[in-house]
């Protein structure tokens, strides 16, 4: 999943319930769908981050070396700058990119 291409606002925005209900009549079902999708997105982000940071933990035994690694800091800053998984899930739902039954 390419997380750098998401065009999602970082500020909190109110979404009209009627806009969400165009796709599904039950708001509780929508919340359930969005919750499950945001968990999937969060798991994918965490797996990718763990994979990238794994090489730093294998080669560094000292705590001080781990804190001074600039590559690790840039990777962490990139993932901190990503939008929240819930915001990504909502945008995917509004774009019609989530398949559900």
Buried (B, 14 or more C-beta within 10 A) or exposed (E): EEBEEBEEEEEEEEEEEEEBEEBBEEEEEBEEBBEEBBEBBBEEBEEEBEEBBEEBEEEBEEEEEBEEBEEBEEBBEEBEEBBBBBBBBBBBBBEEEBEEE
